[in-house]
Amino acid sequence: MEFFKLIGTFLIQPLLWLGILWTGVCYTLRIRSDRRNFKIALNKDCFEIRHFIKKGILWGIVGSLISLLIGCYLPMKAIVLYEILAAVAVLCISRIDLSAVPLYILGILAVLRQPAVLPVILLLLGFNYLVKGRLTHGESAVWFTPQIKQNRRKRRLAVYRWSEFTVLPLMIYIPGTLMEKLFHFLPLIHFGEVHFSLFILPFFVGSAGRIRGEQVEARMQTVQKQNLILAAGAFVLAVGAWLLPHLEILWIMIMLAMTVGIHLYHYLQVNKNRAQYIEVSEGIRVIAIRPGTPAAKMSLNPGDVILTCNNQPVTNENQFYEALQLDSAYCHLKVKTMSGDLKITEGAIYNDSPYELGIVQFRKMN
């Protein structure tokens, strides 16, 4: 019975409900952006809330087991500060990923006031990056929202955004008897003369960003590798902070330097890549593929350029749909990929419904 009451204390946490509410906000913003840019919703599936719950429960169980085994604990003041900072990070997740910032702030404060907590904070930081690296694992291209922008030459281009986050239940220890006094049903654990209460911390993890010139799959693999490197680094530094606590400033500075260095390196690499999802004059640039449509089965990817349709050269929307009318059963496409390779693909289309092919392209300007 006490276990279910403990879960109840998690379910009343404001940070959890803020996260759930914000998934609905992100879904609404995505649908509005699609309709503003393309007059239709590219993907009506509310995958945001499904990912929020599914990944939150899975990683919450994994993290709680590890936390209880190794004895992760945080003072009550640190928990309150973390939840306030995490709430701000939740509100920013649709634009920028700040989910690790609250832990960095706690780490700096720990160095100044309570160095003994630094190993725990580094462990939590490593867990944050580990989960962050898995949030986008296996992401489908249909989950990335294209937005139409203009470059310096006033040419239209597509920029892809993603925003994945969850607030997972992470069970930790709280030193002292304050929580037991506030919630008398919470279990109290004794280690010699030290008392600990169990507490389920709403732990915010997010991943957000945009893609301008890279292929979606390649960018996600890079993001995953970066986060796993940072996770491994944080775990190693946590061990160092535990073995050599008098060097606490060194450990947190190394972690900050690693984070800045990895993100700076990626920024420089991205700027070297001049390939972009730009509107082309010869052919039709594929911006997105609507799920559940014939195009979803034709091995097309965002960034591909359709050169011919049913053996007819196409350069705009009208020519494309006129070419589709030439064959009421199949659609034959000659496509150039972002890497410059040519490929032939074909697929069945709905009878008398060529406009339901599911290929999203730049709309004709009025």
Number of C-alpha atoms within 10 A of each C-alpha: 6 11 11 9 13 18 14 12 14 20 15 10 14 14 22 22 14 14 23 17 12 20 25 14 14 18 17 13 13 23 19 15 19 19 13 13 15 17 12 14 16 23 18 14 13 15 13 20 21 12 16 20 15 13 19 23 17 12 21 23 16 12 22 18 15 16 20 15 10 10 11 19 21 17 13 15 8 14 16 11 14 20 20 13 18 25 18 14 21 24 16 15 22 23 13 17 20 21 27 20 15 20 21 17 14 21 26 18 15 20 20 11 10 13 19 15 22 26 27 22 24 27 22 23 25 25 23 24 27 23 25 27 25 18 23 20 14 10 16 10 18 16 19 19 21 27 18 19 13 13 11 6 6 8 11 16 21 27 20 22 18 20 22 24 29 30 26 27 25 25 25 24 22 23 19 17 16 14 19 18 11 9 14 12 14 18 15 17 16 11 7 6 5 10 16 20 21 20 22 21 24 26 22 27 27 26 25 20 15 19 19 21 22 19 18 20 14 9 16 18 15 14 22 20 15 19 22 21 18 24 24 16 20 29 19 16 23 26 16 16 24 17 11 11 19 13 14 23 17 15 25 24 13 14 19 14 11 16 16 11 12 14 13 12 10 13 11 10 10 16 11 9 11 10 15 17 26 22 20 15 10 14 22 26 29 23 25 27 25 19 18 11 15 21 24 18 14 17 12 21 20 23 26 23 27 24 20 22 24 19 13 17 18 21 18 18 15 11 15 21 15 15 20 23 16 14 16 14 14 18 23 19 23 19 23 20 17 19 10 10 9 14 14 13 15 18 16 16 21 14 11 10 11 21 12 14 21 18 21 19 20 21 12 8 4 3
